[in-house]
Amino acid sequence: MLQFATSVVQRLVDAGFTAYFAGGWVRDFLMHHPSDDIDIATNATVEQVQALFPKTVPVGAAFGIILVIEGGHPFEVATFRKDRGYADGRRPTGIDPAGPEEDAKRRDFTINGMFYDPLKKQLFDYVGGQQDIKNRLIRAIGNPHDRFLEDRLRMMRAVRYATRFDFPIESKTVQAILDHASTLLPSVAMERVWQEFKKMAQFAHFNRGLVMLQELQLLPAIFPELKDLAPEEVQKRTEAIPHFPKHTPPIAELLELFPNTSLTCLLELCEKLKLSRQEQDFIRFYHRARELLHMPASWQNQLELIEWAQFYAEPSAPICIEIFAAHYPKEKKEHFLHEHSARRERLKKAIERLQTNRPVVRAKHLIQAGIAPGKKMGVLLKEAERIAVNAFLENPDQVIEKLKLSSLW
């Protein structure tokens, strides 16, 4: 990746232009963090970049941004610019050509505002980003009020960087967030807010980030129902998140803020956050899992094995079990996981049949037994699999013998 990005810079320089790596990669390079997120800034215009590279995609040509495809990798190449002003808290009303220093000063935070020349191995820091990395500080570039009025999502980004790197936010930047937190919505589309939550959840300390969002009044701006919730309560509700399995869906972590919430309310939350169909399906199953796994042991023991097999057959079952286990102290957690592991192992064949849709008794078996296709057959097929799972039967004839004793026959 670095090799191909460097070749893009080399071609721009060979054509007489200035070109540097910009933003997040430079920050991560100085912090010795691996990164493949390489953006390039240049004084070449979009048209000049298009003329130099055979494969380009004009993703934001109006703002001087184009994707260059090099070695099969896309690199965002942006023309140095200064913004004329912001009318909607998101996009500039127009842009003008600029030099690297002016371009740096329109960016969000000092740690993201530096450039690096990969050919000369030279850093260009016009905003004090290198010093703020040394001081472990998140600071808005210039006047923080201006930066947040330009794009209010930057307030959430400040929290994301603070939690990701475990850096405090500089005091003037904090005050500016507090001053403008209530204006986050509707200036920022909910889709962008959700994307920011997902980015925050990719790294450690997401629970700390949620507490900080509450302290800075950003969480209540998104979820008014949390307005009167003390940060200490947010901390208590989210303390299990660091113990969740690695690939936990971000929505499951966010739902820790809403314990004991009905499925109707959770689906309203889905709609509010503009979640994908896949995420909504997960929430439905997550709610079902919560109801099942939080049942008293005496109730769980009364469930038929078919109900457990159907639960375990769902793709999200293993991760939901681990999520709920994360809330228990060590000894109880081990018992909880062992109990479900043992039951899953007992039901392994039944689970596989459910997952591959290969029941013990099929339509052909019932036809041979004299049952005509129709509604009754469907009912009998369902009952046959219930019998097969509950009695650990794998022979169709044995299942049908028991099925004939049923009132459904």
N, C-alpha and C positions, 0 to 999 in steps of 0.2 A: 504493500500500500504506500509506504513512504517513498519507495523508489519511483512509483508512477506519479505521485504528487510532485516530487522533485522534478520529474521530466516535464510536467506541465509548466512549472515555474521556469525551467531552463528554456523552453520554447518561447515563452513570453519575453524573457530577457534577451534571447537571441534576436527577437524581432524588434528590439529597441524599447521595450516597456519595462516598468518596475513591477515586480511581483514578489509577494511574501506569503508565508503561512500566516494565518490569522486566528485570533480567538481561542477557543477551547483547547486546540492541540498545543498551542504555545504554553498555555497555563499548565497543562498536564506534563509537557516536556520539562518545564522548570521544576515541577513537583515530583518528577521521576515516576509518573504514572503512565502505564502503556495506554496508547490511544490511536485509533484508526480514523477518528473524526477530524479529517484535515480539510479546512476551508482555505481558500486562497483569495487574497486581495490584490488588486492591480490597478494601474492607471489606464489600462486598455478598456475601450468601450465594449459593450456587448457585441456590436457588429464586428469589431476588430478581433475579438476572441473567436467568434463564429468563423471568421475568415482563416484563422490559424489552425483550428481543430476540426477534423472531419465529422466527429460525433459530438453533438451538443443538444441540450434540451433547454429551451427558454422558460425556465420555471418562474422567473420574476423579472423579466426583461425591463418592465417599466421602472423597476427599482435598481437596475443595473446588475441583476443576478442571473447567472446562467450555469447549467450543469455541463461540465466537460467530462466525457467518458474516455478514460485512458486506461488501457490494460484491463478493460472490463469493469473498472471501478469508477463510480461517479464522484466528481469533486465539484463543490460549489465554488464558482469563481465570481467574485463581486467587484465591481468597479468602485474605487475610492469615491466616497460621496459625503456630502453634508445634506441634512434634511431641512426642508423649508419650514416645516411645522407639522403638527399633528391635530387633526380635527376630530378623530374618533377614538382616541386612546389606544390606537393599534398601528395604523399605517401613516407614513408621512404624506402630506398633501402633494409633495413633489420633491425632487432631488436635484442637486447641482454637483458638478464635478468638484473634486477636492483633492488635497494631498493626504498622505498617510496620517499626519498629526490631526488634521480636522476630522478625518474618518474615525480615528481612535476616540476622539472626544464625544462622538455621538453614540458610542456603544454603551452597554449597560453597567458593568462593574469593572473595576480596575484590573482584577485578575483575568478578565476576559478581553482586555483592550490592548493587548500587545501584539507585535508582529515579529516574525523571525524569517531571516533570509537563509534558506537551506543551502544555498550555493556558497555564500561567504561565512556561514555559521555565525551570523550576527543578529543580536536582539535589538528591537526598536521599541522602547517603552516611553511613551509620551504622557502616561497617566499615573505612574507610580505603582503599577501592578506588581513589579518584582518585589518592591519593599513590602507591599501588603501581603504577599505570599510569605515572606520572611516573618512578618508580624502576625501571620495567621488571622487575617481580617477580611471580611466582606464589606466593601465600600463602593457606593455608587460613584460613577464618574461625574465630576462637576457637581452641579446642584441636584441633589437626589429628588427634590420635588419635580424638577423638569424631567428627569429620567422616567419617573413613574407616571407622570401625566402623558408622556409620549407613548408609553405602553404599560398599562397597569398590571399586566401579567408579570412584569419584572419584580413586583412585590413578592409573588410566590416563588419566583426564581431565586430571590435573595435567600429565602428560607431553604430552598433545595440545596443551594451551594453551601450554606452554613451547616446543614445537617450532613451533607455528603462528606465535607472536608473537616467537620468538627471545628469550624471557624466561627467566632462570634461576629455579629453584624455591628458595624461601626455606629456610634450613637446618633449621629445626624441622619443616617440612613434609616435607623430604627424609627426615629421620630417622624420622618417623612412617610414611612409605611403606616404608622398609627394615624397620621393625618388624612391619608387617602384610602385606607382599607375599605371604608364603607362604599367607595366608588368602584370597587373591583367589578361588580356586576351592575348594569348590563354592558359596561364598556368592553368587557372581555367575553367572548362567546364561551358557553359552557363546555363545548368540545375542547377548547384550548385549556380550560381549567382542568378537565379530566385528564388530558394528555400530560399536564404538569404533575398531577398526582401520580400518574403511572411512572413518569421519569423519576420522581422522588422515591418511589417504592423500589426502584431497581437497586438502590444502594442501602447500606446499613443505616440504622438510626431513623427509619421512617416514623417510628413512634415518637421520637423526639421532635421530628419535624411537625407532626400533628399538634403536639403541645405548643410549639413555637407559633404555629399558625393561629392557635387559640389565643395565645398571649398578645399577638399582634393584631387581633380582631379580624383576621382574614377568614378564619373558619366560620365565624358567625355570619360574615358577609355572604358566604356560599350556602350555609345551612342555618337559617335564622332560628331553627328549633334548638340550636346549641348556644344561643346568645347568653343564657344565664348559667352556662356550665363553667365551673371553675377550672383553670388549667390543671389543678391537682386531680380533678375527676377525670379529665382527658388522659392524664398520665396513668391513672389507675386502670382505666378501660383499655388502654393500649399496651400495657406492660408485657403482655404475652407475645406481641408481634415479633420481637427478636428471636423467639423460639419457634416460629412457624417454619415449615419446610421451605426449601430454597425456591421452588417454583410455584409458590402460592400466588394465585391471581391477585393483582392489586386491589380489586374490589373487595375481596375477603378481608384484607387488612383494613380497608376503610370502614367496613361494616362493624368493626370493633367499637366504633363510635356510637353505634345504634343497637345496643343489646336488647333482646326481648322484643324486637320490632316485628309487627305482623307482616305476613307476605304481601298484603295489599300495600302497606307503606313502603316495603322494600322495592316493589315494582314501581311505585311512584318515584322513588329515588332513582331507579333505572332510567325512567323517562326524563327526569330532570337532568341527569348527567349525560343523556344521549348515548347510553351504552349500546354496544353491539348486541346482536341476537345471541351470539355465543356467551357473552357476559350475562345476559338476562337469563339464559338457560342455566348457567352456573348458579345464579342467585336462587332460582327456584329449587334446584337440588340442594343447595346449601341450607336453605330454610327447612326443607324436608329432613335433611341430615341432623340439623340442630334439634328438631323436635324428637327425632328417633333416639339420638345419642344422649339426650338430656332426660329421657324417661327414667323413672326410678327402676332399679334393677329388677324389682318384682314384676313390673310391667313388661320390661324387655324379655324376661324369661317366659312370659306368656305368648310372645309372638311366635307364629309358625316359622319354620325354617325357610319356607318359600319367600317370606317377607324379607328375611335377612339375605337370602341369595339374590333377590331382585335388587336390593340395596347395594350389595357388594359388586354386582355386575355393572353398575354405572361407572363410567370412566372417572368421574370426580370423587368417587367414594374414598379411595386411599388417601388423597390429599385432605379431604374433609376430616377424616379420622385423625390424621396427624395434627391438623389445626386445632381440633377440640382437645386433643391430648396435651397440646402446648399450654393449656390453661391450668393443668394439674401439677401439684408438687411431684417430685421425682418418683416416689414409691407408688403413688396412685397412677401416675402416667404410665409407668412400666406395666402395672396390672391391667390398665385400660387397653394398652396396645397388645399385650399378650392375649387378652380375652378375645379381641377381634381377629388377631392373627390365627388363633387356634380355631375359631369358628369358620373363618374363611377357608382354612385348610380342609376342614371337615366337608365343606360345601363346594370344594374346588371343581368337581365334575359338573355339578349343577350350575355353577357360575359360568363355566365355559359353555355349557349348552345354551344358557340365556344370552350370552354375548355373541354367539355364532348363530343364534336362532335355529338350533337343531334339537327340538324337544324329543323326549323318549317316544311319545305317542304322536303320530302325525295323521293327517287326514286319510291317507291310504289305509292305515290300520283300522280306523273307525268305519270306513266304507266296507272293509272286509268283515267287520263285526255287525254290519247291517244298518249303519247310521247313514242317512242321506245327507248330502251337502246342504248347508243352510245355517240358520241362526243357532239351532240346537247343537250342531257340530262345533261351532265356535265356542260355545259354553263348555262343552265336554272336553275339548282340547285344552282349555285353560285349567279345568278341574283335574285333568289327567296329569298335567305338569306339576300342579300343586301336590298331588298324591305322590308322584315320582320323587319330588324333592324331599317332602316330609318323611317318606318311608325309605329313602335311599335306594330306590328301585331304578334299574336301568333296562329291564326287560319289558317290552311293550305288552306282552300277554299278561304278565303279572299285574301291570298297572291297570289294564282293561278289566281284569277280574275284580279288582277293588272298585273300579269305576262303575261296574254293573251293580254294585251294592248301594251306590249313591241314589238319592231320590232324583237326581238330575237325569239319570239314565231312563 
